[in-house]
Amino acid sequence: MFSCTGANETMKGKTNSYEFAKVYDQITEQSQDEWLFLIEKIARIEKNELLNVLDLGTGTGKMAIAFAELGCAVTGIDQSKEMLKVAREKSWMVPHIAWVGKKIEDFKPKTKFDLIVSIDVFNHFLEPKIMEKVCREARKHLNENGLLIFNIATQRHVQDMLDSLGYGDVVNSDTEFIWLDKLNGKDWSIKLKVLERMHGNLFKEKEYRVDQRVYELEEVKQILKKAGFKKIKIYGDRKLKEATLKNREWLFVCKSEP
Ligand SMILES: C[S@@+](CC[C@H](N)C(=O)[O-])C[C@H]1O[C@@H](n2cnc3c(N)ncnc32)[C@H](O)[C@@H]1O
């Protein structure tokens, strides 16, 4: 890591700022290929066609664009206009994508989907009731054999992050970041500091905060049952192996019924 010599300017940022959206892809793992591979595999197992896809909390559109490039008709929804602006900029050449700027819990789609996917979003629902509402709505908007697939970071993941001193990386010669996790009961917040070179050795430090919630396995199972899902498979750590309490991440695959 380079050190920040010279003057620096500290700014409190918001995660709905365009500047945050622009660094988002750089600071998050570029794992959409891994997700795509896994989801396509699950879709084959579940005999799902993947023609119409809805991406909840699409962010900068990583998954949505990947599915559209496969030939699916995709709708990506996000409450952040700034994230969607980046998604639009990235996808102007990609056909069959509709971007919707709305809260997921307020979205009432007019069509049904073969796949409703949501990656790194469900921990953002600070109340179980909101997750239940989203899942209930999703179930109503799935075609026969349609799938709702979402991941959840576990308490184990947060604990690992807390046990380390912080997670960070050098993005390029002008940008580096560090993020620090905090857990209070089920309230999980991430403080993200981004250092951006202004010129020479002068850096601007921006701080962002993301509030999330930790969910227990049984809690999510109950939420899905209340939302009306009967066929639920839960995998752990991006492998097609049954979830355990040791996992750092769970993947929920919920199938609609005729
Ligand atoms: C960690 S990002 C994940 C983005 C994307 N799914 C990905 O894998 O890169 C979480 C996204 O969910 C969005 N989000 C969180 N809660 C939301 C809500 N209630 N309604 C709409 N968007 C939401 C945020 O704006 C953000 O873009």
The ligand as a Tripos MOL2 file, in Angstrom:
@<TRIPOS>MOLECULE
LIG
   27    29     1     0     0
SMALL
NO_CHARGES

@<TRIPOS>ATOM
      1 C1        -23.5860   -4.8640   -2.6360 C.3       1 LIG1
      2 S1        -24.5270   -4.1590   -3.9430 S.3       1 LIG1
      3 C2        -24.7500   -5.5690   -5.0280 C.3       1 LIG1
      4 C3        -24.9450   -5.1740   -6.4520 C.3       1 LIG1
      5 C4        -25.0300   -6.3200   -7.4560 C.3       1 LIG1
      6 N1        -26.1090   -7.2220   -7.1710 N.3       1 LIG1
      7 C5        -23.7190   -7.0540   -7.5490 C.2       1 LIG1
      8 O1        -23.6940   -8.2700   -7.3290 O.co2     1 LIG1
      9 O2        -22.7100   -6.4090   -7.8590 O.co2     1 LIG1
     10 C6        -26.1160   -3.9570   -3.2380 C.3       1 LIG1
     11 C7        -27.0630   -3.1990   -4.1340 C.3       1 LIG1
     12 O3        -28.3810   -3.3750   -3.6440 O.3       1 LIG1
     13 C8        -29.0580   -2.1480   -3.7300 C.3       1 LIG1
     14 N2        -30.1340   -2.1840   -2.7360 N.ar      1 LIG1
     15 C9        -30.0320   -2.4730   -1.4200 C.ar      1 LIG1
     16 N3        -31.2380   -2.4480   -0.8380 N.ar      1 LIG1
     17 C10       -32.1370   -2.1450   -1.8140 C.ar      1 LIG1
     18 C11       -33.5440   -1.9770   -1.8480 C.ar      1 LIG1
     19 N4        -34.2740   -2.1180   -0.7550 N.pl3     1 LIG1
     20 N5        -34.1180   -1.6640   -3.0300 N.ar      1 LIG1
     21 C12       -33.3800   -1.5170   -4.1540 C.ar      1 LIG1
     22 N6        -32.0480   -1.6570   -4.1820 N.ar      1 LIG1
     23 C13       -31.4190   -1.9740   -3.0250 C.ar      1 LIG1
     24 C14       -27.9900   -1.0910   -3.4630 C.3       1 LIG1
     25 O4        -28.3590    0.1540   -3.9880 O.3       1 LIG1
     26 C15       -26.7870   -1.7020   -4.1730 C.3       1 LIG1
     27 O5        -26.6860   -1.2820   -5.5000 O.3       1 LIG1
@<TRIPOS>BOND
     1     1     2 1
     2     2     3 1
     3     2    10 1
     4     3     4 1
     5     4     5 1
     6     5     6 1
     7     5     7 1
     8     7     8 2
     9     7     9 1
    10    10    11 1
    11    11    12 1
    12    11    26 1
    13    12    13 1
    14    13    14 1
    15    13    24 1
    16    14    15 ar
    17    14    23 ar
    18    15    16 ar
    19    16    17 ar
    20    17    18 ar
    21    17    23 ar
    22    18    19 1
    23    18    20 ar
    24    20    21 ar
    25    21    22 ar
    26    22    23 ar
    27    24    25 1
    28    24    26 1
    29    26    27 1
@<TRIPOS>SUBSTRUCTURE
     1 LIG1         1 GROUP 0 **** ****
